[in-house]
Amino acid sequence: MIPTPTGTLNTPRQTFAWWTRATLIVTAVLALMIGVVPGIGPNTAEAGTATLGNFRTTVTVNHAQSDLRPGGYVRYDITALNTQARDTVTRPVSWLPPVTTPNYTALLLYGIDAPNGLTYRSSGGALYSPGNWEQGGNFVGGLSANLSGINGIGDLLRNVGDLGPSFVRGQDSRAGWVSFNIPANAQGGTVYRAGARLIESRIFPSPSGPATRTSANIESFSLGAVNSQTQVSVPPTVARVGQPVDLTATVSAAAGSNTPAGTMTFAADGQSETVPVINGVANTTMTFETTGPKPVTVTFTPTNTTQWQASSGTGTVQVEAEATETNLELDAVDVISGDTISATATVTPTDAAGEVQFTVGDQSQTVPVTGGSASAQFTLDVPENATVTATFVPENPQRYTTSSDTEGVSVSSEQTETAVEVTPEIARVGEDSTLRANVTPADAAGTVTFTVEGETYTVDVADGEATAVHQFGATGEVPVTAQYTPTDSNRYASSAGQTTANVQTEATETNLELDAVEVISGDTLSATARVAPADAVGDVEFVVDGQTQTIPLVAGVATAEFTLDAPSEATVTATFVPANPDRYTTSSDSESVSVTTETTQLAIAVGDAVVLDEPTALTATVAPAGAEGTVTFTIDGQDYVVDVVDGVAVVEHTFTEYGEYPVTAVFTPTDSNRYWSSEVETTIVIDPMTGSLDLGSLAIGGGSADWFATLDLGSLNALAGSAAQLPN
């Protein structure tokens, strides 16, 4: 059973399958062997429609999906309608009901025989696997169904019986489309005629082998005349009256790659010139007799109006008189009143005929131009900033333009210069200083007025020099000006000069010396300041650690003494304060001094005998002996605070048991700025077994113990007696 395109089973095709498939295969193989397509026969055709075998084929140009121009594209829509009756009714046995069998024809391949020059672009609809399919020529077509396993025309023709999806029932149709590119060099007016081609195979009734059906010129379209574009090119610069002007026009296709052929007609200012177009370009020359803007219209007339459309372009030629340029040069731009200047005007182009009119102030001269040049001379009497103007007036205003140029000239009296200096270079307040002005040129007569610190001195100039004496009243940078006033103001110009006087007080230098750089708190420090120069009069202010002393300076020396109580790193400063600050400067110096606290030493000693349950004296000795304060004894957990008298503090303590007794003594000074505290520790051991008393080490705390070497601690013989009393 073979599936029909509707998906039902058709019993009559069961007998068709074996012998029809064999017939089709044999026929297709023979066709491939001898190189022909079987079944080519006469076809009928009409405009756009042709009956190809069992199919009525319609080909139309889809204008909405086409761009019919050179370089564009055309889309052909193709529809193949099976003209068979939809069914065949038979009565195999007269006494049985009639049998209805669907009619099918396989539409194996269909497409477009495209005009020469068109190239394949795209396809769609019920047209699958587009290609030439070994049909030759410019054919592009495809399968009417999306078939798999078909590789080339041979597969297609050998397997017709298995290609159910390509079977088209009577009165049904298949439709697709193919799009082609139109060549860019296609000419307007060209008629493109297309044909239709299909390969069919009748399935039922009367099965037949595959047959190719064609129809030429089934549909046609023509390209309209192509639009042209005309552009006009005029000279980028202005044209001159009576001089030829080159005009150029170009024409190009609005579509495609062809170049229009024809003529160009140039029309401007009542003139008309027609010239041929060569490779899209036309050139001509025109001459204009008047100035002003000249519109130019160029019209392209095609040789073949079927291929090309006419077009036009416009441009404007600016016709002007030839421009001239005048350059003015003066032999001097700065002159003295009464001098003569020479003015020269150069006119380009050099062959321009005419005159140059020179003006300056109320003076005017008109000089003919010779060889492009004209010159004039003027005497300038009035000091001022004058302007010289040179204007070229052409002999033929239509031929050349007017032009002009100006230059400035300064007419003045002879310039002078005034330079000022002050001597000495460093001036002192209250001392004479010389103010000097040098005037150039040296023969310029007149006066110089010096102005300084609100005072003025007017002095005659002699041999270019004027001097005055002045005493400055304050230090600093003081401006000094000198104004030169000429006796003859027409001959010489006034001038001024300025300088700055450097007025300073005399510098001093202070050097500080200390008698010591390390002292103990409470000691006295001597500070000496030496001031240079030695004749400087004033005081020296000494400052250290909040203390200030002001000492008069005698022969350049001042000395002060200070007691420094607080331990610190102190700075001593000596500042010289001059009696006359305008005469001498202040100066200072500083030195550092280290103020420290004195170290103390502490030692512990025990009396001649230690007896249990009896008071025992312990003595703490402080060095230096003059250190005042207290000693705190800590014995067997008990504290005793005892004043130090002449460097000694004594305490009594009663020992009640044998054993080891730690003893600590701490010296606390009354004046902690003057003395450091000190501390000592020792251990007293009372041993009944040996019958002796071990005092441990008689420790010395707080520093070196050398001073203690001669200390008499008394006799310790009594300790033996005490030991004899110990129990056995």
C-alpha positions, 0 to 999 in steps of 0.5 A: 500500500502506498500512502496518498498525499492525503494520508489515506490508503488507495487500494488501486495503486497497490497494483500500480506500484510494481509495474509502474515503478519498474516502467519509470525506472527503466525509462529514466535509466534510458534517458540518462544513458542517451542524454535526453529527457523523456516526454518532451512534446508540444506545449501550448502557451499564452501570456503568463500561462501554459499547459505543461502536461497535466499541469496548467502553469502560471508565471507572474512577475511579483512587482511588490517583491521586485526592484526592476532596475539595473542592479535590482532584482525580479521575483517570479511567482509560479503555480502548477495546477493539476488539470486532471479530474479530481477522481475517476469513477469505474464499475468493474462489475456491472452488478456491483457499485461504482469504484471512485479512485483519486487521480494523481500526477507526481510533480517532481520538479518545477521552476523558471527558465530565467532570461540570460544575464539574470542570476539566482538570488533566492526562492521560497514557497512550495519549492524545495532544494532549489538548483539547476537540477542538470537542466542546463541553461539558466534554469532554477527550480526545485522539488514540489515537496520537502523530500529526503534522500534525493541526491540529484536528478537520477535519484529523483527519476528512479524513485518516483513511486516512493515520492508520495509527497510530490503527488498532486491530486487532480484540481490541486496545485503547488506554488513557489517563487524564485528571485533573480538578480538583474545585472548592474549593467542592464540597459534601460528598455531591455525586455526579459522573457522567462519560461516555465519548466517542470518534470511530471509523472502520471500516477493514476490513471494510466501511469507514465514515466517522468516527462519534462514539459517546457514553455518559453516566453511565458512571462516577460518584463522590460526595464524602463529608461534609467534616470540620469543625474547631471552635475555642473562644475564651475571654477572654484575662483572668480572669472574675469571679464573677457577671459575664457572659463572652463565648464564641466558637466558629468552625467551618471546613472541613478541605478546600475553601472552603465554610463549614459550616452548623449550630449550636454547643452550648456546655457549661460548669459544668452550663450548656448553650447552643445557638446558630446558626452564622453565617458560621462563627461562633457566640457566647454568654454565660455567667455563673459562680457559683464561682471556679476553672478552668471547662472549656468544650466546644463541639460543632458539629452540621451542618444537612446531615450528608451535606455536613458532619461534626460536630466539637468544641473545648474551652477553659477559662475562669479564674474568679477573684475581682476583684483589688485593688491596694494602694498605700502612701505615707508622708509621710516616709521619713527621720525623727528618732527621736520624730517622727510619720509618716503612712501612707496606703493607696489601694485599687483598685478604689475601690468595694472594701469592707473594711479596711486593717491597718497594721503597723510594728514591734510597732504595729498599726492597722486602719482602714476603707476610705472612698472607696478610702483609709485612713490611720494615724499612728505615733510612731517612737522607736527609731532603726532601718530600719523597714518599714510594711505596709498590707494590704487585707482585703475585706469579701467575699473572693469578690468581691475579693482581698486585697492589700498594699504595704510601704514602708521608713522610716529612723528615725535621730538627726539627721545631722551633717557634718564637713568638714576642711581644712589650712592653708596649702594647701601645707605644708612639712616641719617647719613648723606647719600648722593642722588645722581641722574644721567641724561642722554643724549648728553647735550640735552639741556634742561633740569632734573627733579628728584623726588624721594621720601616726599621731598623734591630737589630740582637741579640743572643738567650739566654735561648730561648729569645732575646730582643732589644730596639726601639723608634717608629717614627710614630703612627699607627699599625707598623709591627715587625718581628723576624727571628730566624737563628739556629746555627745548620741548620741540627738540627733545622729549622729556623722560623719567627714571627711577631706582630703589635705594637700599636703606639698612641699619648696621647689622650686629652679631651676638655670641653667648657663652655659659660657664657650665653646660651641666649643673645641679639643681639649685646651682648658679649659672653665669651667662656672658654675651659678646656683641659685635661691633663693640661700639654698639650701644644697648642692652642684652636681655637674658632669658632662661627657664622663665627668668629674665635679666636685662643687662647694659652692654659695656664695651660689647659685653654683658653678663648675668647669673641665674639659679636653676632649681628645676631639673630640665634641659634649659635654653639660655637666650641672649638678645641684643636690643639696640638703644637706636634701632635705626642705627643697629639691628637686633641680634641674639644667640642661645645655648643649652644647659642641662639641670639635673638632680643630685644622686643620694646613697643609703647604707644600713648598720646594726648595733653592737649586740642583738638580744632576743626580746630586747630593742636592737638599734638599726642605723641608716646613713645617707650621703651626701650628709646634707641631704634632708628627708626621711628614711622609712625602715621596713623590718619584719613587716613593720614600717618606721619613718625616721627623720634624717639628721646630719645624714643619719636615721636610727630606729629600734626594733625588738626581735622575738624569734630566731630566723631570717628578717628582711630589712628595707630602708628607703630615703625620701628627700624633702626637696625632690628637685635637689636630691634623688631618693635611694633604697637599700635592702638586707637580711638579718639571720639569727641562727641558734645552731651556730650560736652566731648572728648573720647580718647578711650583707650590709647593703649600700643602696643608691650609688657607689659605696666607696664613701662607706669604706671607713664607716665604723659599725661598732664591735659585734663581740656582744653577739657571741654572748647573745648566741650563748644564751640560745637554747640547746 
